[in-house]
Amino acid sequence: MSASVSSPAPLPSPAGSRVAPPTSADLLHFVRRTAADTDLIASLPLDPEGRTWVRLDGPGGSEAWLIGWPPGTGTGWHDHAESVGAFTTASGALKENSLAARLPTDGWKTLELTEGIDRERRLPAGQGRAFGRNHVHEVLNESPTEHAVSVHAYYPPLPRIRRYSRTGDVLRLEHVERPEDWQ
């Protein structure tokens, strides 16, 4: 499912000034404000079998999405390449597993991860986080019964998403998606 929906207006900038690209902190502010829009969150059609999403108007040329997560669904390990980003849980609860180390960005297929690199965050409704370029993570709705809804924003608009598989301490690059694969 893909559509475009209006989201909260971006913050005004002084007349005649050049607008700087949004930072991850700006994106976090945007996703938090958007997640607080209960009418927008309630408008997302939820599918019991798979994730649903609607594209939103993000600030400063960013890409933004409203995403519905059925019980037991997740993204798998991935990154957002050169984009910075942020997301906030609007309803339900999500869990983020991430790697606390910068990985090489290109030229590898398999990496052995070191001990202590794993991070876990629980993100109930109203909680979110910002992240930098090449942030490797997976996002999960671990609830056996409840949908979750979240708001995500990225800048620059996603040039690619790298998908990984993980077995123990081994992370393997599986494939690279481009915007035409998900829009």
Secondary structure as a PSIPRED ss2 file (coil, helix, strand):
# PSIPRED VFORMAT (PSIPRED V4.0)

   1 M C   1.000  0.000  0.000
   2 S C   1.000  0.000  0.000
   3 A C   1.000  0.000  0.000
   4 S E   0.000  0.000  1.000
   5 V E   0.000  0.000  1.000
   6 S C   1.000  0.000  0.000
   7 S C   1.000  0.000  0.000
   8 P C   1.000  0.000  0.000
   9 A C   1.000  0.000  0.000
  10 P C   1.000  0.000  0.000
  11 L C   1.000  0.000  0.000
  12 P C   1.000  0.000  0.000
  13 S C   1.000  0.000  0.000
  14 P C   1.000  0.000  0.000
  15 A C   1.000  0.000  0.000
  16 G C   1.000  0.000  0.000
  17 S C   1.000  0.000  0.000
  18 R C   1.000  0.000  0.000
  19 V C   1.000  0.000  0.000
  20 A C   1.000  0.000  0.000
  21 P C   1.000  0.000  0.000
  22 P C   1.000  0.000  0.000
  23 T C   1.000  0.000  0.000
  24 S H   0.000  1.000  0.000
  25 A H   0.000  1.000  0.000
  26 D H   0.000  1.000  0.000
  27 L H   0.000  1.000  0.000
  28 L H   0.000  1.000  0.000
  29 H H   0.000  1.000  0.000
  30 F H   0.000  1.000  0.000
  31 V H   0.000  1.000  0.000
  32 R H   0.000  1.000  0.000
  33 R H   0.000  1.000  0.000
  34 T H   0.000  1.000  0.000
  35 A H   0.000  1.000  0.000
  36 A C   1.000  0.000  0.000
  37 D C   1.000  0.000  0.000
  38 T H   0.000  1.000  0.000
  39 D H   0.000  1.000  0.000
  40 L H   0.000  1.000  0.000
  41 I H   0.000  1.000  0.000
  42 A H   0.000  1.000  0.000
  43 S C   1.000  0.000  0.000
  44 L C   1.000  0.000  0.000
  45 P C   1.000  0.000  0.000
  46 L C   1.000  0.000  0.000
  47 D C   1.000  0.000  0.000
  48 P C   1.000  0.000  0.000
  49 E C   1.000  0.000  0.000
  50 G C   1.000  0.000  0.000
  51 R C   1.000  0.000  0.000
  52 T E   0.000  0.000  1.000
  53 W E   0.000  0.000  1.000
  54 V E   0.000  0.000  1.000
  55 R E   0.000  0.000  1.000
  56 L E   0.000  0.000  1.000
  57 D E   0.000  0.000  1.000
  58 G C   1.000  0.000  0.000
  59 P H   0.000  1.000  0.000
  60 G H   0.000  1.000  0.000
  61 G H   0.000  1.000  0.000
  62 S C   1.000  0.000  0.000
  63 E E   0.000  0.000  1.000
  64 A E   0.000  0.000  1.000
  65 W E   0.000  0.000  1.000
  66 L E   0.000  0.000  1.000
  67 I E   0.000  0.000  1.000
  68 G E   0.000  0.000  1.000
  69 W E   0.000  0.000  1.000
  70 P C   1.000  0.000  0.000
  71 P C   1.000  0.000  0.000
  72 G C   1.000  0.000  0.000
  73 T C   1.000  0.000  0.000
  74 G E   0.000  0.000  1.000
  75 T C   1.000  0.000  0.000
  76 G C   1.000  0.000  0.000
  77 W E   0.000  0.000  1.000
  78 H E   0.000  0.000  1.000
  79 D E   0.000  0.000  1.000
  80 H C   1.000  0.000  0.000
  81 A C   1.000  0.000  0.000
  82 E C   1.000  0.000  0.000
  83 S C   1.000  0.000  0.000
  84 V E   0.000  0.000  1.000
  85 G E   0.000  0.000  1.000
  86 A E   0.000  0.000  1.000
  87 F E   0.000  0.000  1.000
  88 T E   0.000  0.000  1.000
  89 T E   0.000  0.000  1.000
  90 A E   0.000  0.000  1.000
  91 S E   0.000  0.000  1.000
  92 G C   1.000  0.000  0.000
  93 A E   0.000  0.000  1.000
  94 L E   0.000  0.000  1.000
  95 K E   0.000  0.000  1.000
  96 E E   0.000  0.000  1.000
  97 N E   0.000  0.000  1.000
  98 S E   0.000  0.000  1.000
  99 L E   0.000  0.000  1.000
 100 A C   1.000  0.000  0.000
 101 A C   1.000  0.000  0.000
 102 R C   1.000  0.000  0.000
 103 L C   1.000  0.000  0.000
 104 P C   1.000  0.000  0.000
 105 T C   1.000  0.000  0.000
 106 D C   1.000  0.000  0.000
 107 G C   1.000  0.000  0.000
 108 W C   1.000  0.000  0.000
 109 K C   1.000  0.000  0.000
 110 T E   0.000  0.000  1.000
 111 L E   0.000  0.000  1.000
 112 E E   0.000  0.000  1.000
 113 L C   1.000  0.000  0.000
 114 T C   1.000  0.000  0.000
 115 E C   1.000  0.000  0.000
 116 G C   1.000  0.000  0.000
 117 I C   1.000  0.000  0.000
 118 D E   0.000  0.000  1.000
 119 R E   0.000  0.000  1.000
 120 E E   0.000  0.000  1.000
 121 R E   0.000  0.000  1.000
 122 R E   0.000  0.000  1.000
 123 L E   0.000  0.000  1.000
 124 P E   0.000  0.000  1.000
 125 A C   1.000  0.000  0.000
 126 G C   1.000  0.000  0.000
 127 Q C   1.000  0.000  0.000
 128 G E   0.000  0.000  1.000
 129 R E   0.000  0.000  1.000
 130 A E   0.000  0.000  1.000
 131 F E   0.000  0.000  1.000
 132 G C   1.000  0.000  0.000
 133 R C   1.000  0.000  0.000
 134 N C   1.000  0.000  0.000
 135 H C   1.000  0.000  0.000
 136 V C   1.000  0.000  0.000
 137 H E   0.000  0.000  1.000
 138 E E   0.000  0.000  1.000
 139 V E   0.000  0.000  1.000
 140 L E   0.000  0.000  1.000
 141 N C   1.000  0.000  0.000
 142 E C   1.000  0.000  0.000
 143 S C   1.000  0.000  0.000
 144 P C   1.000  0.000  0.000
 145 T C   1.000  0.000  0.000
 146 E C   1.000  0.000  0.000
 147 H C   1.000  0.000  0.000
 148 A E   0.000  0.000  1.000
 149 V E   0.000  0.000  1.000
 150 S E   0.000  0.000  1.000
 151 V E   0.000  0.000  1.000
 152 H E   0.000  0.000  1.000
 153 A E   0.000  0.000  1.000
 154 Y E   0.000  0.000  1.000
 155 Y E   0.000  0.000  1.000
 156 P C   1.000  0.000  0.000
 157 P C   1.000  0.000  0.000
 158 L C   1.000  0.000  0.000
 159 P C   1.000  0.000  0.000
 160 R C   1.000  0.000  0.000
 161 I E   0.000  0.000  1.000
 162 R E   0.000  0.000  1.000
 163 R E   0.000  0.000  1.000
 164 Y E   0.000  0.000  1.000
 165 S E   0.000  0.000  1.000
 166 R E   0.000  0.000  1.000
 167 T E   0.000  0.000  1.000
 168 G C   1.000  0.000  0.000
 169 D C   1.000  0.000  0.000
 170 V E   0.000  0.000  1.000
 171 L E   0.000  0.000  1.000
 172 R E   0.000  0.000  1.000
 173 L E   0.000  0.000  1.000
 174 E E   0.000  0.000  1.000
 175 H E   0.000  0.000  1.000
 176 V E   0.000  0.000  1.000
 177 E E   0.000  0.000  1.000
 178 R C   1.000  0.000  0.000
 179 P H   0.000  1.000  0.000
 180 E H   0.000  1.000  0.000
 181 D H   0.000  1.000  0.000
 182 W C   1.000  0.000  0.000
 183 Q C   1.000  0.000  0.000
